[in-house]
Amino acid sequence: MTKPERLDTLMSLLAIAFCWAHKVGEWRAKLKPIVLNRYHTSHRLQYSYFRYGLDSLREAVLHVRSKDNVLKQLIAQLIPLQQAKRLA
């Protein structure tokens, strides 16, 4: 650890990524609710909001068709068409 500013930058990026994944998970849970885990006796959700959001973001990144307009394709996969039209 010869350059602590790099560690600060890394921790900042990790915090932003965690918040982003959690927020996407909350948003996706409103559109398509997370099912309850039927095998657990306390009726917990099958996924956490973080995991749900992380899986959604990973799907969006891995299924980008071409290198052109990557951001547009990511937004199109994450935001349903009706909401995208309202935002435009």
PyMOL commands that set and color helices and strands:
alter all, ss='L'
color gray80, all
select helices_A, chain A and resi 4-31+49-62+70-78+81-87
alter helices_A, ss='H'
color red, helices_A
deselect
rebuild
show_as cartoon
